[in-house]
Amino acid sequence: MLVVKRKKGESILIGDDIQINIVDIENGAVKISIEAPKEITILRKELYTQVQQENKNAIDIDLSILQTLKQKK
């Protein structure tokens, strides 16, 4: 892990084609912009984690429901 300090207007490069810009710092929040190729997916971690959990919940089914459905046929 790399920890760096940046000021408003400064940037960080990741590889040759991803640039993270510090746009604003206000009330303890940092506003950033990310410049990256279109094929790079950029997600907020909390949303990514939430989608992962929803996907896990979707496949975690009660098998007794399947048995009930099978018996009705």
Backbone as CSV, one residue per row, in Angstrom:
resi,resn,N_x,N_y,N_z,CA_x,CA_y,CA_z,C_x,C_y,C_z
1,MET,0.840,-1.173,0.000,0.000,0.000,0.000,0.888,1.240,0.000
2,LEU,0.479,2.200,-0.783,1.189,3.474,-0.854,0.287,4.556,-0.279
3,VAL,0.791,5.326,0.654,0.050,6.451,1.228,0.781,7.725,0.834
4,VAL,0.054,8.651,0.207,0.661,9.910,-0.223,-0.224,11.077,0.192
5,LYS,0.396,12.218,0.374,-0.352,13.447,0.630,-0.452,14.220,-0.677
6,ARG,-1.606,14.755,-0.956,-1.817,15.566,-2.147,-2.600,16.805,-1.737
7,LYS,-2.350,17.881,-2.426,-3.073,19.128,-2.213,-4.032,19.347,-3.378
8,LYS,-4.980,20.245,-3.178,-5.915,20.601,-4.240,-5.129,20.990,-5.493
9,GLY,-5.521,20.415,-6.623,-4.849,20.696,-7.888,-3.741,19.717,-8.231
10,GLU,-3.344,18.863,-7.285,-2.285,17.878,-7.552,-2.898,16.564,-8.043
11,SER,-2.058,15.696,-8.569,-2.517,14.445,-9.173,-1.650,13.273,-8.755
12,ILE,-2.177,12.090,-9.030,-1.453,10.834,-8.842,-1.616,10.040,-10.130
13,LEU,-0.547,9.446,-10.622,-0.612,8.591,-11.803,-0.531,7.131,-11.381
14,ILE,-1.371,6.309,-11.999,-1.320,4.863,-11.804,-1.042,4.266,-13.175
15,GLY,0.127,3.684,-13.313,0.534,3.200,-14.626,0.675,4.369,-15.584
16,ASP,0.479,4.089,-16.875,0.618,5.130,-17.893,-0.702,5.804,-18.246
17,ASP,-1.831,5.200,-17.830,-3.094,5.687,-18.377,-4.191,5.992,-17.354
18,ILE,-3.873,6.012,-16.076,-4.865,6.371,-15.063,-4.324,7.539,-14.248
19,GLN,-5.110,8.593,-14.192,-4.714,9.778,-13.436,-5.827,10.134,-12.455
20,ILE,-5.456,10.320,-11.191,-6.389,10.740,-10.149,-6.035,12.172,-9.774
21,ASN,-7.009,13.056,-9.918,-6.804,14.478,-9.655,-7.544,14.885,-8.381
22,ILE,-6.900,15.673,-7.541,-7.551,16.219,-6.358,-8.227,17.518,-6.792
23,VAL,-9.554,17.510,-6.818,-10.327,18.644,-7.308,-10.620,19.634,-6.189
24,ASP,-11.012,19.112,-5.014,-11.376,19.990,-3.906,-11.237,19.236,-2.596
25,ILE,-10.979,19.969,-1.544,-10.932,19.416,-0.192,-11.765,20.360,0.671
26,GLU,-12.854,19.815,1.256,-13.770,20.667,2.001,-14.489,19.861,3.074
27,ASN,-14.520,20.375,4.281,-15.236,19.739,5.394,-14.855,18.275,5.587
28,GLY,-13.601,17.965,5.469,-13.135,16.603,5.692,-13.377,15.653,4.534
29,ALA,-13.864,16.156,3.407,-14.108,15.313,2.238,-13.191,15.748,1.100
30,VAL,-12.742,14.768,0.342,-11.869,15.038,-0.801,-12.653,14.734,-2.071
31,LYS,-12.724,15.693,-2.975,-13.379,15.473,-4.261,-12.283,15.160,-5.270
32,ILE,-12.427,14.025,-5.944,-11.425,13.611,-6.921,-12.067,13.438,-8.293
33,SER,-11.248,13.535,-9.310,-11.657,13.137,-10.654,-10.687,12.048,-11.094
34,ILE,-11.204,11.126,-11.885,-10.392,9.999,-12.342,-10.420,9.970,-13.862
35,GLU,-9.253,10.017,-14.455,-9.120,9.903,-15.901,-8.548,8.522,-16.191
36,ALA,-9.331,7.710,-16.927,-8.909,6.344,-17.231,-9.527,5.914,-18.556
37,PRO,-8.935,4.921,-19.198,-9.521,4.395,-20.431,-10.941,3.872,-20.180
38,LYS,-11.772,3.909,-21.217,-13.168,3.478,-21.088,-13.296,2.027,-20.643
39,GLU,-12.321,1.205,-20.979,-12.419,-0.219,-20.625,-12.122,-0.485,-19.148
40,ILE,-11.692,0.521,-18.418,-11.438,0.393,-16.982,-12.721,0.735,-16.230
41,THR,-13.218,-0.203,-15.439,-14.405,0.038,-14.625,-13.991,0.735,-13.339
42,ILE,-14.693,1.806,-13.011,-14.413,2.554,-11.788,-15.679,2.549,-10.943
43,LEU,-15.589,1.993,-9.747,-16.737,1.891,-8.849,-16.376,2.395,-7.465
44,ARG,-17.362,2.967,-6.778,-17.164,3.291,-5.368,-17.194,1.974,-4.599
45,LYS,-16.271,1.804,-3.674,-16.130,0.533,-2.974,-17.403,0.130,-2.242
46,GLU,-18.072,1.089,-1.579,-19.271,0.731,-0.823,-20.378,0.203,-1.731
47,LEU,-20.478,0.712,-2.962,-21.467,0.190,-3.896,-21.065,-1.187,-4.405
48,TYR,-19.793,-1.365,-4.690,-19.292,-2.659,-5.147,-19.546,-3.735,-4.092
49,THR,-19.260,-3.403,-2.832,-19.471,-4.346,-1.738,-20.953,-4.674,-1.593
50,GLN,-21.815,-3.673,-1.728,-23.253,-3.890,-1.613,-23.760,-4.808,-2.727
51,VAL,-23.292,-4.599,-3.948,-23.700,-5.450,-5.069,-23.214,-6.878,-4.853
52,GLN,-21.988,-7.030,-4.365,-21.472,-8.372,-4.069,-22.363,-9.080,-3.061
53,GLN,-22.758,-8.376,-2.002,-23.602,-8.977,-0.967,-24.973,-9.344,-1.527
54,GLU,-25.550,-8.483,-2.340,-26.845,-8.780,-2.956,-26.745,-10.005,-3.862
55,ASN,-25.646,-10.129,-4.599,-25.450,-11.305,-5.445,-25.345,-12.570,-4.607
56,LYS,-24.634,-12.498,-3.481,-24.536,-13.654,-2.589,-25.899,-14.007,-2.018
57,ASN,-26.669,-12.994,-1.634,-28.003,-13.236,-1.087,-28.918,-13.868,-2.128
58,ALA,-28.749,-13.491,-3.390,-29.598,-14.007,-4.456,-29.386,-15.501,-4.678
59,ILE,-28.181,-15.991,-4.449,-27.938,-17.419,-4.653,-28.102,-18.227,-3.375
60,ASP,-28.277,-17.554,-2.260,-28.475,-18.230,-0.977,-29.969,-18.437,-0.771
61,ILE,-30.479,-19.567,-1.279,-31.918,-19.819,-1.218,-32.224,-20.933,-0.232
62,ASP,-33.444,-20.951,0.209,-33.922,-21.993,1.114,-34.292,-23.211,0.264
63,LEU,-33.565,-24.305,0.429,-33.786,-25.499,-0.392,-35.162,-26.109,-0.176
64,SER,-35.775,-25.873,0.968,-37.112,-26.413,1.212,-38.126,-25.806,0.244
65,ILE,-37.894,-24.587,-0.201,-38.780,-23.967,-1.191,-38.704,-24.744,-2.498
66,LEU,-37.520,-25.168,-2.881,-37.374,-25.959,-4.104,-38.103,-27.287,-3.988
67,GLN,-38.022,-27.906,-2.832,-38.731,-29.170,-2.616,-40.241,-28.965,-2.743
68,THR,-40.752,-27.884,-2.187,-42.181,-27.577,-2.268,-42.597,-27.362,-3.713
69,LEU,-41.810,-26.629,-4.462,-42.120,-26.399,-5.869,-42.073,-27.697,-6.665
70,LYS,-41.131,-28.549,-6.351,-40.987,-29.824,-7.053,-42.203,-30.709,-6.796
71,GLN,-42.708,-30.707,-5.578,-43.857,-31.535,-5.216,-45.140,-31.056,-5.888
72,LYS,-45.255,-29.791,-6.192,-46.460,-29.247,-6.811,-46.580,-29.639,-8.274
73,LYS,-45.499,-30.068,-8.893,-45.532,-30.441,-10.318,-46.143,-31.759,-10.497
